[in-house]
Amino acid sequence: MPDDFALRVSFLAGLFVVLSLFVSWYRRGDPLLDAIPTVGFSDPILSYFSALQFNFDGARMLKEGCEKTRPGLFKIANFRRWMVLAAGPEQIEDIRKAPDDALSMIEALAEFLEPKYTLDLLNMDDIYHHVVIRSNLTRNIAVIFKDVREELVKTLDEWIPTSEDKWVKVPIMKTLQRVICCVSNRIFVGLPLCRNFDYQTLNLTFAVNVVKYGTIISLFPKPLKLIVSRMLSNLPSQIRQEIEFIRPLVEERFAKMEEYGKEWDDQPNDMLMWLMNEAKGVERSLEGLARRLLVVNFAAIHTTSQTFTQVLYRLLSNPEYIEPLRQEVETVVAEEGWTKAAMDKMHKIDSFVRETQRMDGLSLLVMTRLALRPFTFSNGMTVPAGTLVSVPFWATHGDEKIYPNPDTFDGFRFAKLRESEGSTMTTKYQVVSTSTEQLAFGLGKHTCPGRFFAANEVKVLLAHLVATYDVKFEEGKSAPRDLCIFGMRIPMTSNVMFRTRQR
């Protein structure tokens, strides 16, 4: 018999179909939207078929729209409303410059993740953790690098027990998730909690559940969302678990703050401490801090592990890059040691990661916003309030005017661009830089605040891997195709063979 969760999902799916047909009037044509070209059906009822198609064939539909309208706008239906896609640099700039009361990132995020019912923060309007990430975390990358490297080496030794004469088969996605979770939480909560298997499992499953439940809840009208969330979600119990994990740390630190003031000798230099120092009001409670840590983990773990999975697949699919990368790592480490300064000098490592991001972004859409009022683009087209506005990732990343031979992977593309301009110190081509030509981390004031830490994790992981291991696909295997669903590009897991590097 189907389990209880399956029964509930089946019931809700059937209810959704009925509601979708009942509210099909929502798809009635709008003169402003009618003026924008459509990929798929534009009919109010048939547009639901296009919405379903996009969830499984979105890459092709977006490419079709870009080719037909570049530069310009086109639209695609989703289950709740129209999405208008900006395929030209001028339109991308329009989105970047738009004020939040016109095009809102927060409201767009709510469309997909339903944070009120999933992330469940005590104060949804307070995103103070972004400030902590931009300031404390980014500013301390060089200081905490030793801890990052130490945890990385230990965790890899534990999860990839290799020898020189024997290949070890590793389920790469599961392994990388554990590695990134442990390394990230070395900086988030410190030792020994970061190495607690149950604590890692909690944070890994919380992120998956947020996306799963958020996607389901988002399909329902607002009056039903709370009911659906209570029927499906186990997130409240996970929040309670997080509270119990961090309770000893928080209580001890608050006691010291009460005794010695906000600063004291040997104060931990980690995310939890930074949050405790920055939080105000209800967010400074044990529950508020637990929820924030879950949110930070949600943002950090899966995106970074999926990004490195793509980097590794690209490396194994193009093994000619392994030796040049090794040579760069060994040369730079001989001069700088394993430090943040060394990472900054590894231009080929940085280029390889950025080129992977250029071709294999984790989302088919970036810079997604919800129009809170009618918004007019610089080409004169206007979208009505309630329209989702976004940028197809491939609109610029696949533009041959920007990137010659855009369909060809060139791992050292950006390192060569640095050299061609005669300045290897330029930041223009770094993986963390953002522009209309590099959208992997977003653009403008809503650019990913944790990109410097995430990029550093990926780069040091790649550098350590090529310097330490021989690595290959299983015999006769190659990189699996990404799963593209609901606008996300998800790398599928594969077994990867490791052994200690033979010199």
N, C-alpha and C positions, 0 to 999 in steps of 0.2 A: 504494500500500500504506500502511496505517496506520503512523505513525512509532513509534519504540521506546517513547516515553512512553505513547502511546495503547494499545499492546499490553499494557504493564504494568498500566495502569489497568483495562483490560478483564479481565485475569486476576484482579486483586485484587477487582474488583467481583463477579465470579462466585464467587470464594472467599468473599466476604462473605455472599452470598445463602445459600450452603450453611451457613456457620457460624451465620447468623441463625436459620435453621430448626432447626439442631441445638441451639442454646441457648435455644429458645423457652420452656423451663421457667423461665427467668429472669423471665418475665412472669407467673408464677403469682400468683394473687390474694393480697393481704395484708389482713388484717382492718382494719388502720389505714387503708390506702389505699382499701379498699372503701367506707369511710364518707365519703369525699370525692367530691363530684360529678365526673363525667367529661365532657369535651367530646371527642367522637369515640368510638371503640370502646374498651371496657374488657376485652374478651376477650383472653387472652394472645397468640393468633396474630393476630387482626384488629387489635390495637393497632398492629401494624407499618404497616398501611395508614394509620392516623391519624398515625403518625410521619412517613410520607412526605407526607401531605397538609399537615401543619404546615409543612414546609419550603417549600411554595409557596403556602399559603393561611393562613399563621399569623395575619395581622392579623384576618381575619374570625373565626377560631376563638377568638382571645383576646377580641375584642369580645363574642362570644357568651357566653363564660364570665363576663366582667365583668357583663354585663347580667343574667344568670341568678342570680349569686351575690353581687353587691355588697351590703353588704360581706361578705366571706367568702373561702373557698378553693375552688378547683376544680383538676382535674388534666388533663394532656394527656400522651400518650406521646411519647417520642423513641426513637431506635433502641436505646439501651442501657438506659434506665431511665425511671421516671415523673418528670415535672415537676409540682410542686404550685405553683400560682400564687396569690399573695396579692392580693386585689382591694380590700381595705379599709384605711383608714389605721391602724387598730389592728394589723392583721397586718403592715403595712409597718414599723411601729415595733418589732414583735416581732423582725423580721429585723435591723433596725438594731442593736438592743440585744444580739442573740445573740452569745455569745463564739465565737472562732474554732474552739475545740475542739468546738463543737456544730454551727455552720453555717460552713463554710469557703469563703471566696472563692477562695483559692489552688487548692484541690482542684477547685472548679467550673471555674476557668479551664483547669485541666489536662484536663478533660473535652473541651474544644473545640479548644484550641490545641496540646495535647500539648507543652508547653514543654521537657520533657526531651529531646524528639527534634527540636524546631524551633528554639526560642530557644537551647537548648543552652548555658546558662550553666554556668560552671565550678562555682559554688556556688549551687544553686537556692534555698537557704534564705536567702541574703543578698540582701535587696532594698534595699541601701544607696542605690541611685540614687533611690529614692523620697524619702529624706531630703534628698539633694542637690537634687531638684526642688522639694520643699516649702520648703526654706530658701534655698539659694543662688539658684536660678532665680527664685523668686517675689520674694525680697528685692531682686533686682537689676533688676527690670522697668523701673523708672524710669531707672536708670543706662544700660541697654542699649537704651532706646527709640530713641535717635538712630540706632544701628546697624540696628535693625529697620526703621525708616522708610527709611533710605538704601538698604538692600538691596531693600526692597519696590519703591521707585520705579525703581531700576535694572533689576530683573528684569522688572517690568511693561513698561518701555520696550523691553526686548529682545524679549519674547514677544508684546507687543501694539503693534506699530509703527503708530501711528495718525496721521492728519492731520485738519484741520478740514473738508475738502471730500470726504473719501472714507471710506466704511464699510469696516471690515476684519472678515472672518469668522474667528472664533477657536474652535477645538475646546476647550470650556471646561474639561472635567475634566482633560485632559492638561496644559493650560496651568497650571491652578491647582496641580496636583501639583508641577510644576516650581517655581512661585513659592514655595509653602510650604516645599518642600524646601530651596531656596536660602536663604530668609529664616531658617528654623529653624536651619540649619547655620551661618549667620553667627554664631549664639549658641552652637552646639554645638562647632564646630571652628575658626571664624574664617576670615579671608581668608588665602590665596586658595583654599583647599580647597573652601569652600562653593560656589564658582562652577565647580568642575570637573564637566563634564558626565558623565563616567564615574562619578565618585563619587556624584553625584545618582542616576544610573540604578541603581547598586548598591543604594542605600538604598531606592529606590522598589520595585524588584523583590523585595528581601528581604522587605518587608512583605507583598506579595502572596503570595509563596511560603510564608511562615509560615502564613497562613490556609488556603491551598490544601492544603498537605501536612498541616497539623494536622487539618483536617476529614477527610481520607482516613484518616490514621492512627488517629484517634479511633474509627473504626468497627470496629476490630479488637480481639480479646481481647489482654490484656496480653502473653502469651507471643509474640505475633506482631508486636507494635509495632516492635521493633528491626529485624526482618527487613524489614517493609514500609518503614520509614523509609530503610533502606539501598538498597532497590530504587528508591525514587522520588526521594529528596531530593538537590538540589544545594546545600543550605545550607552544608555544610562548605567547599565551594570559595568561596562568597560570604564566609564568615568569613575565609578566607585573603586574599581580595582586600581586605577592610576593614583587615586587619593591615598590608598593604603600603602602603595609603593613609596611615595614621596613623603608621607607623613613624618617619619623620623628625621629626614633631612630638613624639612621646612620648620618643624618645631624646634630643632636644635639651633638653626640659624636665626630664627626669630628671637630665641632666648638670648643669643649673643648680641643681636641688634639691640635688644632691650637693655642689656647690661653695659655694652660698650659704645652704643650709638651706631650710626649707619656704616661706619668704617671700623674695622678692627684688624689686628695682625692676622695674617694667613687667611684672610677672607677668600673663599673659593672663587675662582675666576671662571665661572661657567654660566650657561644660559639661565638656569634656575635662579642663581644669585642675582643676575642682571634683571630678571623679571621681578624678583622680590624688591629690588631697589627702585624699580620704575613704576610698579603697579600702584593704583590708587583705589580707595573705596572697596567695593565688593570684590574687585579683581585681586586684591591683596589677601584674600582668604585662601585657605587650603584648597577649597573646591575651585576657586577661580584660577589658581596657579596650575592645578592639575589639568584643567581644560586647556589652558594656554600651551602647556607642554605637549599635550596630545595634538593640538593644532600645528605646532612647530614641527613635530615629528611627521605629521601628515604631509606637510609641505616639503619635507626634506628627504625622506627615505626612498619612496618609490620613484620619484622623478629622477633622483641621482642614480639609483640602481638600474633603472631602465635606460638612462643615458649611457651608462658605462657598458651595459649589455650591447647596445648598438655600436659603441666604440670597439668593443672586443670582436663583434661579428665582422665589422669592417676590416679590422686588423687580420683576422684569420682568413678572410676572403681575399686579402691583398698582402700575403706574407712577405713580399719584397720590401715592405716598410719596416719590418722588425729590426733588421740589422742597423739601418741608419738611425732609428730611434734609440737603439741600445748604445750606439756610439755617442750620440748626443748626451744621453743620461750619464754615461760613465765619464765623459769629458767634463761636464758641468759639475757633477758631484765631486770629482777630484779637486775642483777649484773651490767650491762653495759648501761641500757637505750636503747632507739631506736637510735643506732649509727652505724657507719661503723664497729667499733670494735665488736659490737654485731653480725653483719652479719658474720664476720670472724669466730666467735665461734659457729655458728649454722651449725655444721657438717652434721646433718641429713637433714636439709633444702638443703644444698649444694649438698649432695649425691642424694637426690630425683630429683633435677633439672638435674644433670649430667646423672643419669640413664635414665631419660626421653629423653635427647638428644642422648644417646647411641642408644636407640631403635627407636626414632622418629625424626631423623634429618630432617631439612627442605628441603634438597636436596638429591636426589639419588646419585648425583655425587659431589665430592669435589676435590679441588686442580686442577681444570681444566686449562689447558695450551694449547697454539697453538704452534706447532713446526715451528720455523722460518727457521730452517735448519735441515738436517738429524740429528737425535739424537739416540745414541746407549745406550741401557739399560745395566745394569751390567750382565744380562744373555746372552748378545751377540745379542739380537734382536734389529733391527734398524727401526725407523719410518721415513718416508720421510718428507720433509718440506711440510707444509700445512695440517698436521694431527693434529686433536684434541687429546690431551692426558689427561686422568682424572683418578680418583680413585673411584671405587664403595664404597659408604658409608658403606655398609654391609661387605665389604671385611675383615675389621678388627673388626668392632663393632659386627659382628655376628660370629666371629671366636671362637669356643669353647676352643681352646688352650689358648686364651687370657681371655675369659670370660666364665667360666663354666655355662652351661645351658643358652646360649645366647638368646634363644627365650623366657625366663621367666623374667618378670619384677621383679627386686629386688631393691626397692627404697632405701634401706640402704646399698647397695652393697659396695659403696666407703667409707662410714663411717666405715664399718666393716674392710675394708682393712687398713684404718688408724689405727684402734685399734690393728689389728693383727701385725702391724709392730712396735707397741709400741711407736708411736709418733703421737699424734693427731695434731701436728703443721706442719706436712709435707704438702708441696704444691702439691705433686705428683698427688694426687687424687682430687684436687679441680676442680670445673667445668671450670675454666678459663685456666687450664693447657692444654698444647698441646703436642702430641707425635704421633707416628704411631698407637698407640692404642686409641687415642682420637682425632678425626678429625672434630668434630662439628664446630670448629672455624678455620679450615684450619691448615696449618703447615708451619713452616719456616718463612722467612722474609715477606711473604704475609699473615700471620695470621691476622685475623680480628682485626684491631686496636681498635675498640670500645667494645671489648668483656668484659672488666672489668666493664664498665658502664652498658652495657646491662645485664650482669649477676647480678649485684647489683640490678638493677630494678626488675628483675624476682624474686630474692630471697626475697627482702623486700616486694614485692607484695604477694608472697606465705606466708611469715611469718605473714603479717597483715591479710590476708584472714583467715588462720586457727585460729588466735587468736581472730578474731572479729565476724566471721559469722559461722552459720550452713549452709551447702551447700550440694546439692544433684541433681541428674538428675530428670527430670520429671518422674512421675510414669510410669513404664513400658518402659522407654527409657534407652538407653545406649550411649556410645561414638560413634559418626558417623565415618564411615570409611574415611580415608584421601583420597583426590583426588590426584592422581599421574599423572601429565601431563607435558610434555616437560622437564622431569627430575626433576621436583619440586614436593615435597610432601606438599600439602596444606590441613591443617585441616579444615573440614567443620564446619559451625556454628551449634549450637544447643542451645535450651533454657535450662538454668540452674536455679535451684531454690535456693534462698537465704532468710535467715532470720537472725535477730540479734542473736548471740550465746546465747543459754540457758545454764546457769551454774548450 
